[in-house]
Amino acid sequence: MILLISVFIILFIVYTIYFPPVPKPKKQYDYAIVLGCPCHSDGSLCSSQIKRCNLAIECFKKGYYKTLVISGGANRNSYVEAIEMNKYIQDRIQIPTLLETKSINTFENMEFTYNMVKDTSVLIITSQTHIRRACVIAKNYFSDYAGIYYSEHRLKHVLREFFARWIHIFTDIKKRLIS
């Protein structure tokens, strides 16, 4: 029993070291990065995309950023997430945008966006389940970043993110051991 508790405590410590609290927005950022997720097979936006777009619109209206980067390629079907999300946003409000259309995961979202905007201040917009991992990855590219998110409690998203975070931890540990 003590061994099980010890393992749990060690895993909890590792987890909290890898995924610290999300930096909260404190100013106007040069860019906001709204992270994509796959469109439905007919090209319509999934509920997560709509929530992210609506949050990006709300943040723009509040003056949290100057330009929006919509990041996401064609993942799972031929519809490019950034293009479809941009249509949704621009139908509701005119926001200055840049489209990053090649990425298929959060690592590429950050890398490809960094290649577009370099090390400027960024506000990351995504879901509550995704924000911590997104910020951990953003930290590798941007020195000035914060995150904002909408509430997300659907079991499939919580479980997917739980496993994605542990994969991130084990991948990072493996890289450190090899180098």
C-alpha positions, -999 to 999 in steps of 0.1 A, spaced: 0 0 0 28 24 8 45 17 -25 12 25 -43 8 58 -25 45 66 -31 41 60 -68 10 81 -69 27 110 -51 57 108 -75 34 108 -106 15 137 -91 47 157 -86 60 149 -121 26 159 -135 25 193 -117 61 201 -127 53 195 -163 20 212 -163 21 243 -141 -8 267 -139 -17 287 -171 -4 322 -172 -34 345 -172 -38 374 -197 -25 407 -182 -23 430 -212 -29 433 -249 -10 407 -269 4 412 -304 -13 379 -315 -38 354 -303 -34 318 -315 -67 300 -317 -59 263 -320 -79 242 -344 -94 208 -342 -108 186 -370 -139 197 -389 -168 173 -394 -166 151 -426 -190 176 -444 -167 206 -436 -190 220 -408 -173 231 -376 -174 208 -346 -186 223 -313 -150 227 -300 -141 248 -331 -172 270 -326 -164 275 -289 -128 285 -297 -139 309 -324 -165 325 -302 -139 329 -274 -115 345 -300 -142 369 -310 -150 378 -274 -113 383 -266 -109 406 -296 -138 427 -285 -122 430 -251 -90 442 -267 -69 412 -256 -50 410 -289 -43 428 -322 -42 400 -347 -56 365 -346 -36 335 -359 -59 306 -367 -38 274 -366 -48 241 -381 -44 221 -412 -65 194 -429 -66 167 -402 -88 137 -406 -104 150 -438 -98 175 -466 -112 205 -448 -85 229 -435 -94 238 -399 -79 273 -401 -98 282 -433 -131 269 -420 -127 286 -386 -118 319 -403 -150 318 -424 -170 314 -392 -152 343 -375 -152 367 -404 -190 360 -410 -195 375 -375 -168 402 -371 -139 415 -391 -107 406 -373 -72 409 -387 -61 373 -392 -32 351 -403 -39 315 -413 -15 287 -404 -29 259 -426 -3 231 -423 -3 219 -387 -20 186 -376 -12 187 -339 -4 211 -310 34 209 -315 30 219 -351 5 246 -342 31 263 -321 61 257 -343 45 268 -375 29 298 -358 62 308 -344 77 306 -379 51 332 -390 52 357 -361 85 349 -343 89 356 -306 62 381 -301 36 382 -273 8 356 -278 -25 347 -262 -34 311 -266 -71 303 -271 -84 267 -266 -104 245 -243 -99 241 -206 -88 205 -211 -62 215 -237 -48 248 -224 -21 235 -200 -5 213 -226 -8 240 -252 10 265 -229 37 240 -220 44 236 -257 41 274 -264 68 280 -237 93 263 -261 86 290 -287 73 322 -271 88 340 -241 57 361 -236 25 341 -236 -7 336 -217 -37 314 -221 -75 317 -220 -100 290 -224 -136 280 -223 -149 253 -199 -148 218 -212 -158 188 -192 -168 162 -218 -154 128 -208 -140 120 -242 -120 153 -243 -108 149 -207 -96 113 -213 -79 123 -246 -61 151 -230 -51 130 -200 -34 105 -222 -19 133 -244 -3 149 -214 13 116 -202 26 109 -237 41 144 -237 58 137 -203 72 103 -214 83 117 -248 101 146 -230 118 123 -205 129 100 -233 144 129 -252 163 140 -221 177 105 -215 189 102 -251 206 136 -252 
